[in-house]
Amino acid sequence: MVALDFEKPIAELEKKIRELKNFTAEKHIDLSGETKRLEEKLERLRKDIYGKLTPWQRVQISRHPHRPYTLDYIQLILKDFVEIHGDRSFRDDRAIVAGFAKLDGQKIVVMGHQKGRDTKENLVRTFGCAHPEGYRKALRVMELAQKFDLPVLIFVDTPGAYPGIGAEERGQAQAIAWNLKMMSGIRVPLVMVVIGEGGSGGALGIGVADRVCVMENAYYSVISPEGCAAILWKSSAKAAEAAEALKLTAQDLLRFGVIDEIIKEPLGGAHHDPEDAAKNIKACAKKHLVELMKLPKDELTDLRYRKFRHMGHVLEETRGSR
């Protein structure tokens, strides 16, 4: 398991425990008391470190290379997944996966960003950064969901939309803007879960949903901490300060009313127990989908529109003439 900088004390203690157990097995010496003492210390250390995570540390966990991705959760939560490819205009964008599936027997449409596990796959999937054709594919599949009256489950995990010249030439901004407009009027329930990174318009391009949920160690922000630091301080070294200022954690977002629910993760992050994390996502998704499927179509879209219109507050100040 890859250990992040702040996790190194935990990794060192885990190594000591493994070495002690191996020594016990090889030498046939009973050191169970010492082992138990170290394991209790390890548990306290985990609770202490993971119980006081900074925003920047949560961002690091959200990017952990072993963290479950969209296809992992599809495999753990859903059945009979049939993937749909292509935007019927340019090509199939592998950074976004989409298709039909079943959630405990309920037919649904599922989609989300997909990162790669190694360099080769990341190049194919452009590190989960979608092109315009990816957003057009997502919208095409959502329109199919509307045609067949199926709810939609969306997984968000991207640092942002792909910033390349080709993407800009093919209308990146327009594709995202069109999705924002069209998703506001899709007449089926939309539930979104941020499972890792929720970066900028890249996330929002498939994120105009009736329910917005964020995993405990995921983030959802208008810009990455590094990008914010580069703009404000001309240095990505200030990323930790930027993460604090951006208020991008699930806890801050819930307090501000930007999201609807925080999905609990196993201690240390979803990658420590993907099955448990998937179970929590499934329970959350089912709860919201059941509630939303009871609403009339007109009320569903009206509530979605008002949900996003009421985010944030505008303070206007009238100044007298000089």
C-alpha positions, -999 to +999 in steps of 0.1 A: +000+000+000+013+034-009+018+056+022+012+093+019+036+117+038+014+121+068+007+083+069+044+074+073+042+069+111+013+045+106+033+026+078+064+024+101+044+009+130+026-016+106+060-027+094+072-033+130+041-054+137+047-075+106+083-080+114+074-090+150+048-115+138+073-130+113+100-133+140+075-150+163+066-175+136+102-183+127+116-185+163+085-200+179+086-174+206+054-161+222+054-124+218+016-120+216+016-095+244+040-072+227+022-076+194-011-067+210+004-036+226+017-024+192-016-031+175-035-011+201-010+017+197-015+015+159-053+018+163-049+049+185-024+064+160-048+058+131-077+074+149-055+103+159-041+110+124-073+103+104-095+121+130-077+154+124-071+155+086-065+189+071-082+198+038-049+192+019-045+158+034-081+149+023-072+160-012-042+137-011-064+108+000-089+116-028-060+111-053-046+079-037-036+056-066-053+026-049-086+044-043-116+028-061-127+043-094-160+043-112-156+009-128-147-006-094-179+007-078-200-004-108-186-039-103-192-038-065-226-021-065-244-029-097-253-059-119-256-065-156-236-034-167-237-028-204-214+000-215-223+025-243-196+040-264-192+071-285-209+105-289-221+098-325-201+127-337-163+123-332-151+093-311-155+074-278-139+093-249-124+067-225-123+092-197-160+088-192-178+055-190-215+051-193-242+025-198-271+006-184-271-015-152-293-028-124-293-016-088-309-044-067-331-052-097-340-016-105-329-007-140-307+025-141-283+044-162-248+048-147-219+070-158-187+085-144-151+096-149-126+068-151-089+071-143-062+046-151-043+023-128-010+026-147+007+051-170-006+033-202-042+033-191-040+068-178-028+080-212-058+062-228-082+077-202-064+110-200-062+108-162-100+110-160-101+144-178-129+143-203-129+158-238-160+174-254-170+141-269-170+126-234-195+152-222-216+147-254-215+109-248-227+115-212-256+137-224-265+112-251-268+085-225-288+107-201-312+114-230-316+077-234-323+074-197-350+100-202-364+081-232-367+049-212-377+066-179-346+053-160-329+071-130-293+081-134-264+074-110-233+096-116-198+091-103-175+121-104-137+117-101-117+142-122-092+170-116-109+189-144-119+188-181-091+180-205-071+212-213-056+203-246-057+222-279-077+195-296-104+196-269-106+234-272-109+232-310-138+207-306-157+230-283-148+220-247-165+250-230-196+247-252-200+210-245-199+216-207-222+246-210-247+226-231-246+198-205-254+223-177-284+236-196-297+202-207-292+184-174-313+210-156-342+198-176-337+160-178-369+145-166-356+116-146-339+114-112-302+123-111-280+113-082-243+123-082-215+110-059-181+126-059-159+095-052-125+113-055-116+145-072-144+169-081-126+195-101-142+226-117-164+224-148-149+190-155-170+177-126-200+200-131-203+189-167-220+157-155-229+170-121-262+190-123-281+165-101-311+164-078-289+150-050-252+158-047-233+135-023-195+136-016-174+109+000-158+117+033-123+121+019-132+135-016-133+171-026-155+193-048-141+227-059-140+253-086-103+247-091-076+224-078-055+236-048-024+237-071-042+258-097-055+282-071-020+285-055-005+292-089-029+320-096-028+336-061+008+330-051+025+321-083+036+289-067+020+254-064+040+250-032+011+269-015-014+242-024-020+233+013-030+270+020-051+271-011-070+239+000-078+255+033-090+287+017-111+270-010-134+252+016-135+222-007-140+193+018-172+175+021-176+188+056-174+225+045-196+219+015-224+203+036-222+233+061-226+257+032-255+238+017-237+230-016-241+192-011-268+170+003-249+142+021-215+131+032-208+094+025-187+078+053-155+060+043-135+033+061-108+047+085-080+060+063-100+062+031-120+041+007-090+022-006-086+005+028-119-013+024-135-008-010-163-032-003-174-012+028-171+021+009-192+006-019-218-005+006-222+030+020-224+045-016-251+019-025-272+027+006-270+064-001-278+061-038-307+038-032-322+061-005-321+092-028-332+074-059-363+059-041-372+094-028-368+111-062-386+084-082-418+092-063-418+128-074-438+140-105-416+150-134-424+187-133-417+189-096-385+170-100-370+195-126-384+225-107-368+214-075-335+208-093-336+242-108-343+259-075-316+238-058-288+253-079-303+288-080-303+290-043-266+281-038-246+310-025-256+345-014-252+377-032-245+408-012-253+440-029-241+474-016-255+507-028-230+535-027-240+571-027-227+595-054-195+613-046 
